[in-house]
Amino acid sequence: MVTAAILNERNLSYLIRIAECGSFSRAAILLGVTQSVLSRRIRDLENEAGTTIFHRNGRGLVITRDGEMIVELARKVLDDVDRLRLSIETGREAQPDKLIIGLIPSLAASATVPLVRRLSKLLPDTKLHIQEGSSGSLVEWLHDARLDVACLDDGPMLKRFNPVRITGNPLYLTCHRDDITLPPETPIRDLPRYRLVLAAKEHITRRQIEQVAQSRNIKLDVAYESASLWSVMKITDSGLAMSILPYLATSEPGWQRSRLVEPEIVRSLCIATPLKTQNSIPIQRIVSTIKDEVQALYREMQRELLS
């Protein structure tokens, strides 16, 4: 069994330098150690590996076939150690001065405060900037690196950013009225009986609703529409009309929620970052924190719905 005392970074570095020099004496000079130290280290490695790494002859050292394989593996190990060390140092030092987070409005309505609270603890010296926009706008801003991270609906244009899925975000029929009691689920075919306020037609959620309705020859009673989620929510809250919203945007006090079914319409909520920053430890930590917080928010809303 190879022990940590033998298979360590220093001994692997000795091994590689000896292989490069082809001589214990030249390697000893470059490393600043004695030949006897190097000979002992290589002998220990050979004993642990159960094979010969170098043959010694009058002209110096000849590396064996097993030795070539071991040296190549040693190089890979040391490269990995160097990358890990660099990543750790980068993670310690690189708290950004400013973090720009893009959120779709339906998520921003419920998640802005808990996200800011969590990220402020994680990054106490970082100024947080929340930018709301449609999924299409957020994808464009990611492409231009105008955002550090974005939470948005999944879609074909997002694939190149290797998005991380957070959760499903189903659509609900929502109202704030005392004269109506919504059932836990509402089939799509029953929607025409309700007066609706919906997002503007260019919005992806509106397009999904319209496509499903048209495929079933269902005509919706859309009394109001708005490009602003805030306006849709205000009209819903007033009782003038019902709305169809992603679940995470339906947590207003006193609202009733009924999940759309037959068919169910679910958006997939994801996190994405610009490609050039995806592998940095600070961004990975931020992505993990946002994912945890949004999932926790969803679970809390589910508990309230079931209670």
N, C-alpha and C positions, 0 to 999 in steps of 0.2 A: 504494500500500500504506500502510495506517495505521500510523504508528510509535508506539512506547511513549512517546517524548518528547512527542508531541502528545496522544495519547489516554491521559491520566492522570487520577487522581482530582481533582486541583486544577482542571484545565481543565474537567472535567465539572461540578464544583461551580460554577465561574464561569458556565458555560452555563445551568445550571438557575436560578441566581439572577437572571441577566439576563432570562430568559424570564418569571420571576415578577414582576420589577419593571417590565418593559416599557421600560427606560431604562438606558443605560450609566451615566449620571451617578448615578442612585439606587443602582444595583447597586454602583458604585465606592465610594460612601459606606459602604454596609453591609459590604462586603468589606474595606475599608481599603486599597484599591489605587487606582491612577490609571486614568482612562478609557482612556488610551492602551494600558495593559497589557491591559485587557479587550478593546479593539478588536483588538489584535494576536493575542490568544488565539483569539478567534472567527474571525478571518480565517484563522488556521492550521487551525482545525477545518474551516472551509468548503473550504479548498484540499484538505485530506485527504479530505473526504467527496465532493468534486466537485459540490457543490450549494450553494445559498444558504440560510442558516438564518434570517437576518433581513433584511427590507426596511427601510431607513431613510427616514422622511418627516418633515415638519415637526412632527408631533405625537408623534414618538418612534419606537419600533420596532414592526414588524408581523412576527410569526413566519410563515414559509412552511409549506406543507403538509409538505414534507420536514423542515423545522425542527421541527415538532411531533412527528414520528416520532422524530427524533434525540433530542430532549429527553426523550421518554418512555422511550426505551432507556437514556439516561444515568441516569435515576432508578432504573431497574431494576438497572443495574450497580452504582450506589452503595449501593442497598439490599442487594444480594448481598455487597458488600464489608463493609458494616456487620455483617451476620449472620455472615460468616466471621470477622471480627475478634472478635466477641463469643464465638463458639464456641471460638476459640483461647484467649482469655483464660479462659473457663470451664474449658477442659481443663487449663490450667496450674494453676489455683487449686483445682479441686474434687477433690482426693484425699479420698475419704470417710473419716471416722473409723472407720467400721465397714461391712463388706460382708457381707451375708447371702446365702449361696448355697444354693439348694435342689437336692438330688440325689436321684434315685430310688435305692433301695438297691442295685440291680444295678450301677449305675454307681459309686456311692460305694465299693463293695467294692474296685474296682481303680483308681479315678481320684482319690480324695481326696488322697493324698500328692503325686502329680505336679502336681495343680492348685494345692494350697497352696504348693508350692515355686515354681511359675511366678508365681503372683499375689503372693507375698511379695516377689519381685524387682520386679514391676511397681508394686506399691503398698506400699513398705516401711513407711510410717507408718499403714497401715490394719489394723485388727483384723479378721481373717477369722472368720466364723461359718458352719459347715457345718450345714445342717438337712436331715435325711433325711425322706422321706415318699413316699407313693404319688403317681402322676401326678395323681390326682384331688385329693389334698390340696395338692400344689404349685400346681395351677391356682387353687384357692381362695385360697391365700396370695398368689399373684400379683395376683389380683383385689383383695385387701385391702391390697396394697402392703406385705405383711409380709416379702417377699423382694425383693432387688435384682436377682437373676437366678436362673434355674432351668434345670436340664438334666433333661429328662423325655421320656417317650414321646409321640409325636404323637397327636392325637385331635381330634374335633369341638369339644370345649370349649376347645381351645387356639387355634383359628383366630383369634379376636379379638385375640390378642396378637402377631400377625404373626411366628410362630416362624421361627427360622433353622435349617435342617436341618444336622445334623452328619454323620450316617452311618446306614446301616442296621445293625440289631442283631439278627441272626438267632438263632433258638433252636437249642440244641444238647442232645442227650442226653449226660449227663455222669456219670462214675463214678470211683471211686478203688478199683480192685480189680485184683489180680494174676491172678486166675483167669479173667478175661474180657478179650478184646481187641475193642474196638469198631471197626467199619469206619469209613472216612472219612465215610460218609453212612448214615443210617438212615431208611428209609421209615416213614411214620406207621403203616402197617398192621402193622409189626413191634413196635410199642411194648408190646402186651399181654404179651409174653414177659418183660418186665422189671418188677421190683418197684421202685416209684417213691416218692419223697418230693417233694411239690409245694407250691407256695404255696397259701395259703387261697383258697377259691372266690371271694371278692370281689376278688381280685387280677386285673388286666387280662390278664396273661400266662396265668394259669390259665384264665380264661374263653376265651381264644383257643384253648388246647389242647383244652379240653372241646368247644368248638363244632366244631372240625375232626374230633375223634374221633367225636362223635355223628353228624355228617353222613355218616360212613362206617361207622356201626354198629360202632364199635370200642370195646370196654370196657377201660379202663385199670386196671391193678393198683396202686391208690394205697394204699400201706401207711401212710404218714404224711403229714400236711399241717401247715403252720405259717404264721402271719401274719408271721413273722420270717424274713427272708432268711438271717440269721446261723444260725438253727436249721436251715434247709434245707441250708445249706452244711456245717454240722457233721455232720449225719446222712449227707450224701453223702461227706464226708471219712472218716467212720468205716467206710464200706463196707456199712452196713446196707441202703442202697437207692441207686438212681440218681436223678438229678434232671434236670429240663428247665429250662434257664436261658438267659437272653440271653447272647450270646457274651462280652460284656465282663465278665461275672461268673464266668467259667470258668477263670480263670488261676491257680488254686491249684496248688502243686507236686504233681506225680505224678498229676494228674487226666487222664483220657482224655476226648476230646470227639468227638462224631459229629454232624454237621449233619443236622437233620431235613429230609426232602424228601418229595415226593409227597403233599401239597404242602409246599413250603417255607413256614415261618412267620417273617416278618421284622417287627420293630418298627422304626419310624423315630425315631431319637433326635434331639431338637431342643433349642435354647436359646430361652428366652423371657424377656422383661423386662416390668415394668409399663409401660403405654402412655405415661404422662407422662414417663418417663425415657429412652425408646428412642432419641431423637435426640441425646442428650448425648454429647460426645466421650469422657468417661471410661467410660461404659457401653458404647459401641461398641468401645472398646479392650479392655475386659474380656471382652465377648462374643467378639471375635476371638481373644483369648488362650485362652479356654476351648475354643473350637472347634478351634483348632490343636492344643492339648494332647490332647484326646480323640481326634482323628483320628490323631495320632502314636502314641498308646497302641494304637489299633486296628491300625495298620500294624505295630507291633512285635509284637503278639500273632499277627498273620497270618504274619509272618516266622518266628516260633518254631514255629507250627503246621506250616509247610511244610518246616522244616529237619529 
